[in-house]
Amino acid sequence: MKVILTACTLFSLASSAMACDLTGVKGAISNDGQAITARQSILLTDQARTYGGYERAAAYMEQNRLEVLQNAAYSQAVKDQVSSDMLKNAQDLKCWALVCKKDSSDPGCQF
C-alpha cells in the first residue's frame, strides 16, 4: 500500500513540474578515494526537508561538490562522477525552488 501511495504522490508531483526531476543521486566513495562503491537514488524533497528548503539543499550540494573537487585523496574519476551527480542534484533543487516561489501550493512544495 505504501508503494502505491508513493507512486501516486510521485505521479502528481511529476505532472505539476515536469521540468524538475524528482530524484537525484548519492554515492559512497571507497576508503582510499579511488572508486565509487555505491550509487542510489534520493528524493530531492527529502533533501529539501532535511536542509530547510530547496535553495538551502542546493547550496549544500554545491558546497559538498566543491569540497570533493578540492580533496586530493580522491581520484579524478571519482571527482568527475561526484561533481556531475551533485551538479545535477543542485540544478534540480534550484528548479524546484523556482517552482515553489511561483506556486507554493504545488504538491512538490509541501513538506
C-alpha positions, -999 to 999 in steps of 0.1 A, spaced: 0 0 0 28 24 9 45 17 -25 12 26 -43 8 58 -23 44 68 -30 39 61 -68 7 82 -68 24 110 -50 53 109 -73 30 109 -103 11 140 -91 44 158 -84 57 149 -119 26 162 -136 29 196 -118 66 203 -126 78 182 -155 109 202 -160 123 194 -125 135 159 -117 121 143 -86 151 123 -78 188 128 -76 218 105 -70 240 100 -40 271 77 -38 296 62 -15 333 66 -21 358 39 -12 380 44 18 410 51 -4 390 76 -25 398 58 -58 363 44 -66 326 50 -61 314 19 -43 276 25 -45 252 49 -61 215 52 -52 185 74 -60 174 100 -35 142 120 -33 150 157 -37 120 166 -15 138 146 13 169 167 7 148 199 9 131 187 41 165 179 57 182 212 48 153 235 53 142 241 17 152 236 -19 176 266 -20 194 255 11 197 219 -1 211 232 -34 237 253 -16 246 223 5 251 202 -27 272 229 -43 294 232 -12 299 195 -9 307 193 -47 334 219 -43 349 201 -12 351 168 -32 368 186 -61 394 200 -38 401 168 -20 435 155 -32 427 120 -19 400 114 -45 408 101 -79 399 122 -109 372 97 -119 356 99 -85 357 137 -86 342 138 -121 313 114 -112 305 131 -79 307 165 -95 284 155 -122 259 139 -98 259 168 -74 257 195 -100 226 178 -115 211 175 -80 218 212 -73 202 222 -106 171 202 -100 168 216 -64 171 251 -78 144 242 -103 121 231 -75 129 263 -56 117 283 -86 85 262 -89 78 268 -52 83 305 -55 58 306 -83 33 283 -67 38 273 -31 7 252 -33 24 228 -57 25 193 -42 63 192 -45 65 222 -22 46 206 6 70 190 30 
